[in-house]
Amino acid sequence: MQEHIEKKLNKLETFYDKIISARVYLKVENTTEKNNKTTEIVLNIPGDDIVVKKTCPTFEECIDTCVDTAKKLLIKKKQLTV
């Protein structure tokens, strides 16, 4: 799981090279629903934090979805700062 997270997060630096740090929180919700895995990614960038939180059936799916959303937000942030 850790390798999957690191691999996905490292790709984000190609879209925005000023990421200071990244924190990933994984949580299993206490529910009977299939969508009970929650992932939250917090990216610390100069002047702001980008927070993405998703709930899915698997952690891998959550991580992939969060990283895709974070990628879009980083691209948008980069365009606004240029």
Buried (B, 14 or more C-beta within 10 A) or exposed (E): EEEEBEEBBEEBEEBBEEBEEBEBEEBEEEEEEEBBBBBBBBBEBEEEEBEBBBBBEEBBBBBBBBBEBBBEBBEEBBEEEE
